[in-house]
Amino acid sequence: MTGLYLRELTLSHFRSHRRAVLSLDARPIAIFGRNGAGKTNILEAVSLMSPGRGLRGASAEDMARRPESVGWKLTGVLQSLHQVHEVETWAEPGGSRNVTIDGKTAAQVALGRISRVTWLVPVMDRLWMEGADGRRKFLDRMAMSFEPGHGEAVLTYEKAMRDRNRLLKDGHRDAHWYGALEAQMAKAGAAIQENRRRTVALIVGAQMSAQTAFPAAELQLLHAEGAETGPEGEAELAEAYAESRPRDLMAGRTLVGPHRADLAATYAEKAMPARECSTGEQKALLVSLILAHGRALAQDFGAPPMLLLDEVSAHLDADRRAALYDEIVALGAQAFLTGTGPELFTELGARAMHIEVRDEAGQSLIQEVAP
Ligand SMILES: Nc1ncnc2c1ncn2[C@@H]1O[C@H](COP(=O)(O)OP(=O)(O)OP(=O)(O)O)[C@@H](O)[C@H]1O
C-alpha cells in the first residue's frame, strides 16, 4: 500500500476520551454524534500526528482528561508512503509532549518526515475578518508542512525578539546590546520569509493547476501594516532592525520584520477582498486553499495530507458539499469530516462512524454505521 493515512488510532485519557479506538482505512470518514460527544477531540488527536500543538493550539496539560489528569497518550499506526510506522505521543501530568516513532525517542519535528496533516476548524471562519496573527499562523502551519524546519525558525525568531523587546522596554540604547540578537532575527527572519513565499507560490500554483468547484483565492504576502514592500532577506532585515531602534525604543517593541507580516486574500473572480465576501464565500475560499494545500503536498511530499474538516458543511450548500467530497476522493486524501448527523456526507458515500461516550468513566464507543 502507499499514500498517507492512519490505520489505527488509540486515545488514552485524552480530553473527553478515557479510551477510544479507531480502525481505519484510506477512505474518508464522517464522524458524527451529539454535541460534546468528542468528535473535535478525535480530530485534535489526529492533528498531533504532526509536529506542533495540534488544531486547538492547546498545551499538553489541557489535553489531559479531567478530572483525573493522569497524563494522556495517543498511539497511531500510520501508513506513510511505502512504510508503516507506529507513532506514540504522550504527556505526563504537568509535562510537555513526548514522541516516539517505531519505539525510538524522536523530536516532534521528526513527525514532519513521515506525516502531514492539514485542517479547517470553525474558529477559522473569521480568519479574514480578524487580526493578522491568525493569518500568519495559518500560513506558518502550511509553511511547516512544506518545510518542517520552519517551526524551528519561527521559535528562534520569537525568542530573539522577546529578548530584544525586553532591552527596548528597559530603555537600553547601546548598540552592542542589540547586534547579536538582531543578527539572529535577521537570519531566522529571512528563512521565515523565504518559506512563506514558497508556500504562497505552491498554493497559488496548486489552485491554478486544478479544475475545482471552489473559487480561486489570490494571495498576497504583506509587510507590517499591510505594506506591499518592506525589508526582505537577511542583510536588509538586519539593517531595518538597526534603523528602527529609535522608533522601537519609543514603542517598547520591534516594529519591523516578518512577525508583522500579513496574508491578504482576494476572491479572484470577483476581485473582492475575502473579508468583504459573504460567510459562505469566505468558507468556500478557505476550502479552496485547504484543497490546494492538499494538492501541493501531494506533489511535494509524495502523498496528500490527512484532512481534518470540522463542521465544514455548516456554511456549504448541497452542491459545494458534493463538490468537496468529490475533490477529496479525487485527491485520495484520508479525510475526517465531523457533523452532528450522518446524512451530510453519507449521502455522498462516505464511511460513517458514530461516536458516543458510553459511561460515566468516559469509555467511548465508535461504531461504523451502514450507509
Ligand atoms: N481535558 C479535558 N478533559 C475532559 N473533558 C474535556 C477536556 N477537554 C474538553 N473536554 C470535553 O470534551 C467535550 C467537547 O468535545 P468536542 O469538542 O470533541 O465535541 P464535539 O463532539 O466536537 O461537539 P460539538 O458537536 O458540540 O462541536 C466537552 O464536553 C468538553 O467539556
The ligand as a MOL file (V3000), in Angstrom:
LIG
                    3D

  0  0  0     0  0            999 V3000
M  V30 BEGIN CTAB
M  V30 COUNTS 31 33 0 0 0
M  V30 BEGIN ATOM
M  V30 1 N -9.2360 17.9710 29.1600 0
M  V30 2 C -10.4910 17.5390 29.1160 0
M  V30 3 N -10.9360 16.5830 29.9680 0
M  V30 4 C -12.2000 16.1310 29.9150 0
M  V30 5 N -13.1190 16.5680 29.0440 0
M  V30 6 C -12.7250 17.5200 28.1700 0
M  V30 7 C -11.4100 18.0540 28.1610 0
M  V30 8 N -11.3270 18.9810 27.1920 0
M  V30 9 C -12.5570 19.0340 26.6230 0
M  V30 10 N -13.4020 18.1710 27.2050 0
M  V30 11 C -14.8060 17.9130 26.9000 0
M  V30 12 O -14.9220 17.4030 25.5970 0
M  V30 13 C -16.2020 17.7800 25.0860 0
M  V30 14 C -16.0250 18.5120 23.7680 0
M  V30 15 O -15.5810 17.6290 22.8670 0
M  V30 16 P -15.5380 18.0190 21.3340 0
M  V30 17 O -15.1770 19.4440 21.1550 0
M  V30 18 O -14.7250 16.9750 20.6730 0
M  V30 19 O -17.0830 17.8530 20.9990 0
M  V30 20 P -17.7850 17.6860 19.6120 0
M  V30 21 O -18.2910 16.2770 19.5180 0
M  V30 22 O -16.9170 18.1610 18.5120 0
M  V30 23 O -19.0140 18.6370 19.8890 0
M  V30 24 P -19.8010 19.7330 19.0300 0
M  V30 25 O -20.7280 18.9910 18.1290 0
M  V30 26 O -20.5450 20.4230 20.1310 0
M  V30 27 O -18.7960 20.5840 18.3490 0
M  V30 28 C -16.8210 18.7710 26.0330 0
M  V30 29 O -17.8150 18.0980 26.7780 0
M  V30 30 C -15.6570 19.1890 26.9040 0
M  V30 31 O -16.0720 19.5250 28.1790 0
M  V30 END ATOM
M  V30 BEGIN BOND
M  V30 1 1 1 2
M  V30 2 1 2 3
M  V30 3 2 2 7
M  V30 4 2 3 4
M  V30 5 1 4 5
M  V30 6 2 5 6
M  V30 7 1 6 7
M  V30 8 1 6 10
M  V30 9 1 7 8
M  V30 10 2 8 9
M  V30 11 1 9 10
M  V30 12 1 10 11
M  V30 13 1 11 12
M  V30 14 1 11 30
M  V30 15 1 12 13
M  V30 16 1 13 14
M  V30 17 1 13 28
M  V30 18 1 14 15
M  V30 19 1 15 16
M  V30 20 2 16 17
M  V30 21 1 16 18
M  V30 22 1 16 19
M  V30 23 1 19 20
M  V30 24 2 20 21
M  V30 25 1 20 22
M  V30 26 1 20 23
M  V30 27 1 23 24
M  V30 28 2 24 25
M  V30 29 1 24 26
M  V30 30 1 24 27
M  V30 31 1 28 29
M  V30 32 1 28 30
M  V30 33 1 30 31
M  V30 END BOND
M  V30 END CTAB
M  END
